Amino acid sequence: GIGIENLSFASITRNTDDMRSIVPGLAGYEIPVHPKDVVVDSDMSLAQAFRNLSPECPDSILGKQQLLRVFYFGADQKLHQGQVVIHEALVNDVSALFEMVTAARLPIGSVIPMSASQFGVRDYTGLRQFTTTWDDYLSMEANNSSSFNYRRIITPSGEKKLLSLHGLGMALDINPAHNPCYGEPLFHDKATFSKEAAAGYRGKLPSNGVYDPEHPETMTSRHPIVQFLTERGWTWGGTWGDPLDYHHFQKVPDQLKDEVAALRKM
């Protein structure tokens, strides 16, 4: 069940003048935060969060996703509300993560589900124009953090392989513009591109990404987000060899490993 997460921001703030009574991790904040001062990055209904979802996504996967409301401080030092679609087995981890992020005032770019219209139209270097949503590249380029995105992994040859763990809501990308992925094909999530367009690309995703270990949004082994998630059994892509995926975290609970292995081959 989605519960309160399917209520609007206006609904949850109707009877309060201080967000410290609502937001986990904000209790120790010394200054009252009025709802009007919160930047609402995402306030979708459940239907909007799954708008234009691929018809290939089976109910066995869709039915396990939850729309989770999260709060965080942005680079503007203001409190923001976002939403993330995540597998139900990982809701507690992600809720606890954002409680820590808020308490520590760690900056997050935005947290907006992939169905948002701004992740939907792009002219890829003149090759072809697509009018769709759930565009992982646009989300990364906008420094948006996200989880569920029903898509398959595409190799540099253009061959579609296993379902991505994002396709199960078991992966989380955080601040991708400050944590690029190195060694991935440019169009790794676009089955419609030619094999030639994807083959041999060994750059970074997103192309506007900058990895600066001194930046507060950049993940290193000492970053509190990396330490928090890895201590809870998440894998960080910043420890991989090729690709080296600094914004990527994933976790498959032990009790779901067989089920996940079967779903990824569907």
C-alpha positions as a printed Julia matrix, in Angstrom:
266×3 Matrix{Float64}:
  0.0     0.0     0.0
  1.09    3.53   -0.74
 -0.68    5.23    2.19
  0.25    8.82    2.92
  2.7     8.88    0.04
 -0.21    9.23   -2.37
 -1.42   12.44   -0.68
 -0.5    15.85   -2.05
  1.94   18.22   -0.38
 -0.97   20.53    0.44
 -2.77   17.67    2.19
  0.09   16.69    4.48
  0.92   20.3     5.4
 -2.64   21.57    5.87
 -2.5    21.51    9.68
  1.07   22.59   10.33
  3.13   25.76   10.22
  6.41   23.99   10.9
  7.83   21.21    8.74
  9.91   19.96   11.68
  6.83   18.1    12.87
  6.51   16.25    9.56
  9.96   15.69    8.11
 12.14   12.86    9.56
 15.6    14.21   10.27
 14.47   17.82   10.63
 13.63   17.69   14.34
 17.04   19.01   15.33
 16.92   21.89   12.86
 17.08   25.11   14.85
 14.79   27.23   12.67
 11.06   26.61   11.99
 10.4    25.81    8.33
  7.01   26.92    7.03
  5.43   24.83    4.24
  5.46   27.86    1.92
  9.26   27.88    2.13
  9.6    24.29    0.91
 10.59   23.84   -2.74
  8.32   21.13   -4.14
 10.3    19.34   -6.84
  7.73   16.56   -7.21
  4.16   16.13   -6.01
  2.77   13.42   -8.28
 -0.21   11.19   -7.78
  0.32    7.46   -8.08
 -1.16    7.5   -11.59
  1.18   10.28  -12.67
  4.22    8.44  -11.3
  3.53    5.53  -13.68
  2.3     7.57  -16.66
  3.59    6.29  -20.01
  5.25    3.29  -18.4
  6.38    0.71  -20.93
  3.55   -1.76  -21.63
  6.21   -4.48  -21.42
  6.48   -3.99  -17.66
  4.71   -6.97  -16.04
  2.33   -6.6   -13.1
  4.67   -8.79  -11.05
  7.18   -5.92  -11.12
  4.84   -2.93  -11.14
  2.92   -4.24   -8.14
  6.06   -4.19   -6.0
  6.82   -0.5    -6.53
  6.02    2.2    -4.0
  5.87    5.96   -4.43
  7.87    7.39   -1.55
  7.87   11.03   -0.47
 11.33   12.26    0.54
 12.76   15.54    1.82
 16.28   16.95    1.37
 18.19   20.2     1.21
 19.16   21.47   -2.22
 22.23   23.39   -3.29
 20.13   26.49   -2.58
 20.13   25.44    1.12
 16.32   25.3     1.07
 14.25   22.28    2.08
 12.89   20.4    -0.94
 10.24   17.72   -1.35
 10.73   15.02   -3.95
  9.41   11.54   -4.71
 11.07    8.29   -5.62
  9.58    5.07   -6.98
 11.33    2.19   -5.24
 10.81   -1.54   -4.65
  8.81   -2.19   -1.5
 11.65   -4.24    0.03
 13.94   -1.19   -0.05
 11.53    1.45    1.26
 12.91    1.3     4.81
 16.5     1.73    3.61
 15.65    4.68    1.38
 13.45    6.33    4.0
 16.29    6.06    6.52
 18.76    7.38    3.94
 16.79   10.57    3.37
 16.27   11.04    7.08
 20.06   11.0     7.43
 20.53   13.21    4.37
 18.12   15.78    5.8
 19.6    15.73    9.28
 23.12   16.17    7.88
 21.93   18.7     5.28
 23.69   16.84    2.48
 22.74   18.53   -0.81
 20.64   16.65   -3.37
 19.9    18.03   -6.83
 16.32   16.75   -7.16
 14.37   13.53   -6.68
 11.68   13.25   -9.35
 10.13   10.06  -10.81
 11.16    9.18  -14.34
  7.65    9.72  -15.73
  8.06   13.52  -15.38
  7.54   15.41  -18.62
 10.98   17.06  -18.47
 12.54   13.64  -19.0
 10.7    13.13  -22.22
 11.89   14.94  -25.36
 15.37   15.09  -26.77
 17.05   15.47  -30.14
 20.02   13.09  -29.96
 22.69   14.92  -32.0
 20.36   15.1   -34.96
 20.16   11.34  -35.42
 16.47   11.21  -34.64
 13.97   12.97  -32.44
 12.15   11.01  -29.77
  9.02   12.06  -27.93
  8.84    9.73  -25.0
  9.31    9.75  -21.26
 11.44    7.74  -18.84
 14.61    9.06  -20.51
 17.48    8.12  -18.23
 19.93   10.38  -20.04
 17.79   13.5   -19.51
 17.35   12.65  -15.84
 21.11   12.27  -15.35
 21.86   15.44  -17.28
 19.47   17.35  -14.97
 21.27   15.95  -11.89
 18.1    14.14  -10.88
 18.2    11.24   -8.43
 15.87    8.35   -9.3
 15.27    4.63   -8.95
 12.56    2.73  -10.88
 12.87    2.83  -14.67
 11.73   -0.22  -16.61
 14.55   -0.68  -19.13
 17.04   -3.26  -20.22
 20.82   -3.02  -20.22
 22.1    -2.29  -23.71
 25.65   -3.25  -24.64
 27.98   -1.18  -26.87
 26.96   -3.44  -29.77
 23.33   -2.42  -29.29
 22.23   -5.83  -28.04
 19.59   -5.77  -25.32
 20.46   -8.03  -22.43
 19.27   -8.44  -18.86
 16.67   -6.19  -17.3
 18.42   -3.43  -15.41
 18.01   -3.44  -11.63
 16.43   -0.02  -12.17
 13.73   -1.97  -14.0
 12.94   -3.67  -10.69
 13.22   -0.56   -8.51
 16.31   -2.04   -6.84
 18.85    0.56   -7.95
 19.19    4.19   -6.95
 21.08    6.91   -8.82
 22.13    9.91   -6.71
 23.31   13.31   -8.0
 24.46   11.92  -11.38
 25.77   15.2   -12.82
 28.33   15.32  -10.01
 28.96   11.57  -10.15
 29.32   10.53  -13.79
 29.47    6.98  -15.02
 32.67    6.25  -16.97
 32.93    3.49  -19.55
 29.26    3.15  -20.57
 27.95    3.45  -24.14
 26.39    6.85  -24.77
 22.93    5.54  -25.63
 22.84    2.68  -23.14
 19.1     2.96  -22.51
 17.84    3.49  -26.09
 17.03    0.3   -27.97
 15.98    2.35  -30.99
 19.47    3.64  -31.74
 21.57    1.88  -34.33
 24.35   -0.44  -33.26
 26.81    1.94  -34.86
 25.65    4.84  -32.69
 26.32    2.93  -29.49
 29.36    0.87  -30.47
 32.7     1.92  -29.11
 31.6     4.9   -27.05
 33.73    4.96  -23.91
 32.97    8.39  -22.51
 30.92    9.44  -19.53
 27.26    9.62  -18.6
 25.96   12.25  -18.46
 28.22   14.12  -20.86
 27.89   17.27  -18.72
 28.99   15.38  -15.62
 31.94   16.57  -13.55
 33.59   14.39  -10.92
 35.13   16.61   -8.26
 35.82   14.85   -4.94
 35.78   18.24   -3.18
 32.17   18.93   -4.21
 29.61   18.11   -1.49
 27.41   16.19   -3.96
 30.24   13.99   -5.24
 30.44   10.42   -3.95
 33.69    9.06   -2.56
 34.32    6.09   -0.28
 34.17    8.5     2.66
 30.96   10.22    1.67
 28.2     9.7     4.28
 25.73    8.45    1.65
 28.18    5.81    0.4
 28.96    4.68    3.94
 25.3     4.67    4.97
 24.12    2.52    2.07
 27.06    0.11    1.91
 26.67   -0.59    5.63
 23.13   -1.7     4.8
 24.22   -4.11    2.1
 24.01   -1.85   -0.96
 26.64   -2.05   -3.69
 28.18    1.22   -4.9
 29.16    1.48   -8.57
 32.13    3.62   -7.61
 33.96    0.42   -6.66
 33.44   -1.21  -10.07
 36.09   -1.32  -12.77
 34.22   -0.93  -16.07
 31.9     0.84  -15.89
 32.9     3.05  -12.98
 29.46    4.26  -11.98
 29.77    6.81   -9.21
 26.08    7.73   -8.99
 24.75    4.16   -8.91
 23.72    2.11   -5.86
 21.91   -1.23   -5.91
 20.64   -3.89   -3.54
 18.91   -7.22   -4.03
 17.68   -8.61   -0.69
 18.85  -12.19   -0.1
 15.31  -13.56    0.06
 14.55  -12.14   -3.41
 17.7   -13.16   -5.31
 16.17  -16.16   -7.1
 13.04  -14.22   -8.0
 15.06  -11.28   -9.28
 17.33  -13.52  -11.37
 14.27  -15.0   -13.1
 12.62  -11.62  -13.69
 15.75  -10.13  -15.24
 15.78  -12.86  -17.9
 12.15  -12.35  -18.92
